[in-house]
């Protein structure tokens, strides 16, 4: 059971309701995560704006962004996000097995592995990346813009993970276990 009430569009205040309506129109449903985040419209609107801007200006494919989201969600212990991102990963062409491997920090292909290694190192070190990890990312072909994008993805995904870990909304996607 959720530890905070999950707000409907009608219950949300005037600053959050339009964002919830937009999410519902885009996804065809209002995921419980957004209904919990709606308690603070600035957090909800900021999260959506960051997510939209990062997607619009991404150097990564949707599949690569989902691999990172899965690795970060699993590392943050967010069962809700692992389940939601597993569904999104499938839509991005990622097999269920590749999604499970991403949760464990493993990816097919050197470039995808470098992205996942960087994301998990950033999370683990809270951004205090050792020189060797930064050099390994560069040696794998990640340019400076991609390095910063990966840090941004870790931050945006961690925000959603931490909100879900606090709120504990019911999972409204097919459940996928943490690994």
C-alpha positions as CSV (number, residue, x, y, z in Angstrom):
1,X,0.0,0.0,0.0
2,X,1.2,3.5,-0.9
3,X,2.7,5.5,2.0
4,X,1.3,8.7,0.5
5,X,-2.1,9.1,-1.1
6,X,-2.0,8.8,-4.9
7,X,-3.6,12.0,-6.3
8,X,-6.0,11.8,-9.1
9,X,-6.2,14.6,-11.7
10,X,-9.2,16.0,-9.8
11,X,-7.4,15.9,-6.5
12,X,-4.2,17.5,-7.7
13,X,-3.7,21.3,-7.3
14,X,-3.8,23.6,-10.4
15,X,0.0,23.4,-10.8
16,X,0.1,19.6,-11.0
17,X,-3.2,18.7,-12.7
18,X,-2.2,19.8,-16.2
19,X,1.0,17.7,-15.9
20,X,-1.0,14.7,-14.8
21,X,-3.4,15.2,-17.7
22,X,-0.5,15.3,-20.1
23,X,1.0,12.1,-18.7
24,X,-2.4,10.4,-18.9
25,X,-2.9,11.5,-22.5
26,X,0.6,10.5,-23.5
27,X,0.6,7.0,-21.9
28,X,-3.1,6.2,-21.9
29,X,-3.0,5.8,-18.1
30,X,-1.8,7.7,-15.1
31,X,1.0,5.6,-13.5
32,X,1.0,5.6,-9.7
33,X,4.4,7.1,-9.7
34,X,3.2,10.4,-11.1
35,X,0.1,10.3,-8.8
36,X,2.5,10.2,-5.9
37,X,4.9,12.8,-7.2
38,X,2.0,15.2,-7.8
39,X,2.1,16.2,-4.1
40,X,4.8,18.7,-5.0
41,X,4.0,20.3,-8.4
42,X,7.6,21.7,-8.7
43,X,9.1,18.3,-8.4
44,X,6.6,16.7,-10.8
45,X,6.9,19.5,-13.4
46,X,10.7,19.7,-13.0
47,X,11.0,15.9,-13.5
48,X,8.8,16.0,-16.6
49,X,10.7,19.0,-18.0
50,X,14.1,17.4,-17.4
51,X,13.0,14.1,-18.9
52,X,11.5,15.8,-22.0
53,X,14.6,18.0,-22.5
54,X,17.0,15.1,-22.1
55,X,15.1,12.9,-24.5
56,X,14.8,15.7,-27.1
57,X,18.5,16.4,-27.0
58,X,19.8,12.9,-26.4
59,X,22.9,11.5,-28.0
60,X,21.8,8.0,-27.0
61,X,19.1,5.7,-28.4
62,X,15.9,5.0,-26.5
63,X,17.3,1.5,-25.9
64,X,20.5,2.9,-24.4
65,X,18.6,5.2,-22.1
66,X,16.5,2.3,-20.9
67,X,19.6,0.2,-20.2
68,X,20.9,3.0,-18.0
69,X,17.4,3.4,-16.3
70,X,17.3,-0.3,-15.5
71,X,20.8,-0.4,-14.1
72,X,20.2,2.7,-12.0
73,X,16.8,1.5,-10.8
74,X,18.1,-1.8,-9.7
75,X,21.1,-0.3,-7.9
76,X,18.7,2.1,-6.1
77,X,16.4,-0.8,-5.2
78,X,13.4,0.6,-7.0
79,X,11.1,-2.3,-7.8
80,X,8.5,0.1,-9.3
81,X,11.0,1.6,-11.7
82,X,12.6,-1.7,-12.7
83,X,9.1,-2.9,-13.6
84,X,8.2,0.2,-15.5
85,X,11.5,0.5,-17.4
86,X,11.4,-3.2,-18.3
87,X,8.1,-2.5,-20.1
88,X,9.7,0.6,-21.8
89,X,12.8,-1.4,-22.7
90,X,10.7,-4.0,-24.4
91,X,9.0,-1.2,-26.4
92,X,12.6,0.1,-27.3
93,X,13.5,-3.4,-28.7
94,X,15.3,-4.8,-25.7
95,X,14.7,-8.4,-24.9
96,X,13.6,-9.5,-21.4
97,X,17.0,-11.2,-20.9
98,X,18.9,-8.1,-22.0
99,X,16.8,-6.0,-19.6
100,X,17.6,-8.4,-16.7
101,X,21.3,-8.2,-17.6
102,X,21.1,-4.4,-17.6
103,X,19.7,-4.5,-14.0
104,X,22.9,-6.4,-13.1
105,X,25.1,-3.9,-14.9
106,X,25.7,-6.0,-18.0
107,X,25.1,-5.0,-21.6
108,X,25.8,-6.5,-25.0
109,X,28.3,-4.5,-27.0
110,X,31.3,-2.5,-25.7
111,X,29.7,0.9,-26.2
112,X,26.5,0.0,-24.3
113,X,28.6,-1.6,-21.5
114,X,30.7,1.6,-21.2
115,X,27.5,3.6,-20.8
116,X,26.2,1.3,-18.1
117,X,29.6,1.1,-16.4
118,X,29.8,4.9,-16.3
119,X,26.2,5.3,-15.0
120,X,26.7,2.9,-12.2
121,X,30.1,4.3,-11.3
122,X,28.6,7.8,-11.2
123,X,25.8,6.5,-8.9
124,X,28.2,4.5,-6.7
125,X,30.6,7.4,-6.3
126,X,28.0,10.1,-6.1
127,X,29.8,11.7,-9.1
128,X,33.3,11.6,-7.6
129,X,34.4,9.5,-10.5
130,X,37.9,8.1,-10.3
131,X,40.2,9.2,-13.1
132,X,40.5,5.6,-14.3
133,X,36.7,5.3,-14.7
134,X,36.5,8.5,-16.6
135,X,39.4,7.4,-18.9
136,X,37.8,4.1,-19.5
137,X,34.6,5.8,-20.6
138,X,36.6,8.1,-23.0
139,X,38.6,5.1,-24.3
140,X,35.3,3.4,-25.1
141,X,34.4,6.4,-27.3
142,X,32.2,8.5,-25.0
143,X,32.7,12.2,-25.7
144,X,32.2,14.9,-23.2
145,X,28.6,15.6,-24.1
146,X,27.7,11.9,-23.6
147,X,29.6,11.8,-20.3
148,X,27.4,14.7,-19.0
149,X,24.3,13.2,-20.4
150,X,24.9,10.0,-18.6
151,X,25.3,11.9,-15.3
152,X,22.0,13.7,-16.1
153,X,20.3,10.4,-16.7
154,X,21.6,9.0,-13.4
155,X,20.2,12.0,-11.7
156,X,16.8,12.1,-13.3
157,X,16.3,8.3,-12.9
158,X,17.5,8.4,-9.3
159,X,15.0,11.1,-8.5
160,X,12.1,8.9,-9.7
161,X,13.6,5.9,-7.9
162,X,13.9,7.7,-4.6
163,X,10.4,9.2,-4.8
164,X,9.0,5.7,-5.5
165,X,11.1,4.1,-2.8
166,X,9.6,6.6,-0.3
167,X,6.0,6.6,-1.6
168,X,5.9,2.8,-2.4
169,X,3.1,3.0,-4.9
170,X,1.5,-0.2,-6.1
171,X,3.2,-1.3,-9.2
172,X,0.9,-0.8,-12.1
173,X,3.0,-2.5,-14.8
174,X,3.9,-6.1,-15.2
175,X,6.1,-6.8,-12.1
176,X,9.8,-7.6,-12.7
177,X,11.9,-8.5,-9.7
178,X,15.1,-6.8,-8.7
179,X,18.3,-8.8,-9.4
